[in-house]
Amino acid sequence: KIKGLFEKQCDKQCGRPEALGVMFYDSVKKIMRPSVYVYAAETLFFESSCGSGSAAFACYYLEKNVDGNAVLDIIQPGGVITAHIIKQSGMVKHIKIGGFVGLS
């Protein structure tokens, strides 16, 4: 089922990459679940957190705003990534992400 979803939606927009990241966001629980889909293996792997996905989510969050600043705490299974974003004249001018990083 997931393979079909990616083929229908993503292939039209970005061609056929080797892998792609998908950010699932629960707007009720306010938690993001990052994942990576690998075409050759037909596998979907759920990550504990994702920095680039957090930056992309912050851009999406301000998509409808022409101008605005936001600080978003994006909750993920591995913890919280904070995104700072500034948008002017309909374009993202600055984005910065950060948070606690631990190795185990």
C-alpha positions in Angstrom: 0.0 0.0 0.0 2.8 2.4 0.9 4.7 1.7 -2.4 1.6 2.6 -4.4 1.2 5.9 -2.4 4.7 6.9 -3.2 4.5 5.9 -6.8 1.4 7.9 -7.3 2.3 11.1 -5.4 6.1 11.4 -5.2 7.1 10.1 -8.7 5.0 12.8 -10.3 6.7 15.5 -8.3 10.3 14.4 -7.9 11.0 11.6 -10.3 12.4 8.3 -8.9 15.1 8.9 -6.3 16.8 6.0 -4.6 15.2 7.0 -1.4 13.1 9.7 0.0 12.1 11.1 3.4 8.5 11.3 4.5 7.4 13.2 7.5 4.1 12.0 9.1 2.6 14.6 11.3 -0.2 14.0 13.8 -1.9 17.4 14.2 -3.9 16.2 17.2 -1.0 14.9 19.2 1.4 17.4 17.7 4.1 14.9 17.0 6.1 14.3 13.8 7.3 10.8 12.8 10.1 10.9 10.3 10.7 8.0 7.9 12.7 7.0 4.9 11.4 5.0 2.0 13.9 3.0 -0.1 12.6 2.1 -3.5 14.9 -0.8 -4.3 14.1 -2.6 -1.1 10.5 -1.4 -0.9 11.0 -0.6 2.7 9.8 2.2 5.0 12.1 2.8 8.0 10.9 5.0 10.9 13.6 7.3 12.3 13.8 8.7 15.8 14.2 12.3 14.5 15.2 14.2 11.4 16.8 17.6 11.1 16.2 18.3 7.5 12.6 17.0 7.9 12.2 19.5 10.8 13.4 22.3 8.6 11.0 21.3 5.8 8.1 21.0 8.3 8.8 24.6 9.6 8.7 25.9 6.0 5.4 24.0 5.5 4.0 25.4 8.7 4.5 29.0 7.4 3.5 28.2 3.9 0.4 30.4 3.8 2.2 33.3 5.5 3.8 35.9 3.2 5.7 37.4 6.1 6.4 36.0 9.6 8.7 34.6 12.2 8.2 31.4 14.1 9.9 29.3 16.7 8.5 25.7 16.6 9.3 22.9 19.0 8.8 19.9 16.8 8.2 16.8 18.9 9.6 13.5 17.5 10.1 10.1 19.0 13.8 10.9 19.7 13.1 14.2 21.3 12.4 17.8 20.3 14.0 19.8 17.5 13.5 23.5 17.6 13.2 25.4 14.3 13.6 29.1 14.0 12.3 30.5 10.7 11.9 33.9 9.2 9.9 34.5 6.1 9.7 37.8 4.1 7.9 38.7 0.9 6.8 35.1 0.5 10.3 33.6 0.8 12.1 31.8 3.6 15.0 34.1 4.4 16.4 32.3 7.4 16.0 28.9 9.0 17.9 27.4 11.9 17.3 24.1 13.8 18.7 22.9 17.0 18.2 20.8 20.1 19.9 18.2 22.3 21.9 15.5 20.6 22.9 12.4 22.4 24.9 9.4 21.3 24.3 6.0 22.8 
